[in-house]
């Protein structure tokens, strides 16, 4: 109980002050997610092209760009994807973000994507979530990109709250 509380507190302290309110998530445990969990990362995709297209859509629709870097082998990545697929959170994300997933392999693929945003050291973990202002192409969450890399120690609501914390 103490670890999830500390994780939630640290995420709350890392978030901007003027964020939108996250939707209430109807489940309390990841065990309640639909199974099997999603495999969200297209291992064959042209990451540069997919991110460029998502950035253009985000800019055109006045949304933030959310780049989810991870791998289908990663339980935390799949828990995040399953949580993001919940109808209440999906509706919220669709209103505030253009979401794009990028396969990072085993920290050895598509590393030019995080490098473009100043992340040139080995990623701290996956999922690594980059929140980008598409108008300026500026990373809005530097230092917090790996905050969800231990998603399994959080609750579905805590994940939703973190995702909402970067919105306006």
Secondary structure as UniProt FT lines:
FT   HELIX           2..14
FT   HELIX           30..32
FT   TURN            43..44
FT   HELIX           47..60
FT   TURN            61..62
FT   STRAND          64..70
FT   TURN            72..73
FT   HELIX           75..84
FT   HELIX           87..96
FT   STRAND          97..103
FT   TURN            105..108
FT   HELIX           111..116
FT   TURN            117..118
FT   STRAND          128..133
FT   TURN            134..137
FT   STRAND          138..139
FT   TURN            142..143
FT   TURN            145..150
FT   HELIX           151..153
FT   HELIX           156..165
//
